[in-house]
Amino acid sequence: MKRAVSCLLCLAALAAVPVPAQAVSADSARSAVLIHADTGRALYEKNADERSLIASTTKIMTALVVVENCGLDEPVYIEREYTGIEGSSMYLEPGQTRTVRDLLYGLMLASGNDAAVALACHTAGSVEAFADMMNERAAELGLGNSSFKNPHGLDAEGHYSSARDLALITSEALENEDFAEIFATKSVTIDGQTYVNHNRLLFSYDGCIGGKPGYTIAAGRTLVSAAERDGLTLICVTLSDPDDWNTHTRLLDWGFENYRLKSIGLPEREIDVPLISSFTDTVKAGCPEPAEVLVERGAGCTCLIELPPFVYAPVTAGDVLGKINVYSGGELLASAPIKALENAPLDGRIELSTWERFRLALGRLALPGIYYPAFLES
């Protein structure tokens, strides 16, 4: 194994597979976005940051706030003011008791506005207080184009979001196992009443793992969908799109056809990093946690390993010594840490003055860089 490793050490191109030049579009949508769920990277966008009415896709944020703040088996007594809400309903009746889980199914499958109000009041005490929680969560996510006034999405002044913000909310929500399970449920029976998910793509699109449609006259048709194939999860959002089911099918198909996940790292490889003030001259380093990078088929990628020209002892196994970066078209796609694979204790017999340490460091800096293109072949 080569010993010397310097900063900006490795440049290598990944093999690429040609892709058809056919473009994709969402002509019928006022705004749209397709993102990689794990990173939030936009693969397609159209007016993605435009603030719009979002109708019942609001309920994704509602569900996220509820699952993060309530136990799913908590009982909820149904007050009269929770019932008879305008629009879609799970048909709650005053005096019933439902669990938070039951109400979440009614919220996401039947798009129940009554379930939304019941969950909001149970979680925060009132619709207004719950809207404050929704806005606080949006701020935590860094969303600059979202403002919530209610938990159900009925038109209200100051209630809006954007295609990109909704996609990022959905990405965050999918990290919650309880949400993901409910999101992907096709039908459920609660106290003798069966609720069927309004998301058609769950029944027709290969790999669909959830979604939420919405509609008001002012907002038009709104739709969020998520699908997973071969470990790659994509989220699609369209706002004000009369042809939303077909748009989502087209955008998701295009995403899966044109992008793939590539594991980037140094699996089963080791680099000897020069070492000062230890019993040996080098310490072994590697990338035990390779990054999975979303790579466009047909686009070249560059992998760049960054390591210092030397390190000082002591070094502990697991210490981060550098990183491997993956670029495409000058854009950083992902990074993975390069860590020490062994301990390298300080040799107490070596007592170096400040000048001697400086002189050794200068010597190490003079070492040439070594290229390791083979690292990227595995």
Secondary structure, DSSP 8 states (H G I E B T S, - for coil): ------SS-EEEE-------------TT-SEEEEEETTT--EEEEESTT--B--GGGGHHHHHHHHHHHS-TT-EEE--GGGSS-SS------TT-EEEHHHHHHHHHTS--HHHHHHHHHHHHSSHHHHHHHHHHHHHHTT-SS-B-S-SS----TT-BB-HHHHHHHHHHHHTSHHHHHHHT--EEEETTEEEE-S-THHHHSTTEEEEEEEEETTTEEEEEEEEEETTEEEEEEEES-TTHHHHHHHHHHHHHHHEEEEEEEEEEEEEEEEEESBSSSEEEEEEEEEEEEEEETT---EEEEE--S-EES-B-TT-EEEEEEEEETTEEEEEEEEEE-S-B-B-TT----HHHHHHHHHHHHTS-----GGGGG-
